[in-house]
């Protein structure tokens, strides 16, 4: 087995362990796209796991995120420098974070620079929010936070579609796609976030306000998909979006999340639709 084939198998295994939502649609992509989107997603997930880590102090998160952002800007990403940076914390960090250099190596040459750039911007933006202790006061704050943690995923995907087959998409709608998914997560995790002293709701916002915010962005995501003509890309985009819409409906009914059976039937519906 060649090193790259082995790396692809390991990447898909890591993806399965880190994201139930994205593993399924990524697995359905054609080989070139599957490899690209998997590597890009894992790069961003590597960063996200630092920002979201429950045991790391905020000053450590700041240091790791800002230093990683700078490493990603270099002409050649230094696996050695990254390893040295993480070394004091490697026992605490997940595999997806420790292997960022592998995910970059796995990404195709023609798109890897854009993936690194988006991941670098994400790391820097996340560091800013660690510094602010994730305290969101206004809708502008919420827009800024959701841009860095999720809107950039939409931007990066649009870069990939353009590179793959010249599929052009609206950047604002791409950001809305990511924001909509994140807003659903905020609603789902509200109590859990409150327990750890993190507040993603702007001042004076009710749960109804956040539902409206989620719905506005998910409607942008619906528009985003309408502009795409490549069937394989549409299939990929539809699955997380359908799960987000249905999770939102479940939350409105007072449920915490969709059942596994509901997830499976939603995915089957889209694949066979």
Protein Blocks (a to p, Z undefined) as FASTA:
>chain_A
ZZklmmmmmmmmmmmmmomklmmmmmmpcfklmmmmmmmmmmmmmmmmmmmpmkbcfklm
mmmmmmmmmmmmpmbacfklmmmmmmmmmmmpcfklmmmmmmmmmpcfklmmmmmmmmmm
mmmmmmmmmmnoopafbfklmmmmmmmmmmmmmmmmmmmmmmmnopacdfklmmmmmmmm
mmmmmmmmmmmmmmnopafbdghiafklmmmmmmmmmmmmmmmmmmpmblklmmmmmmmm
mmmmmmmmmmmnopabdcfklmmmmmmmmmmZZ
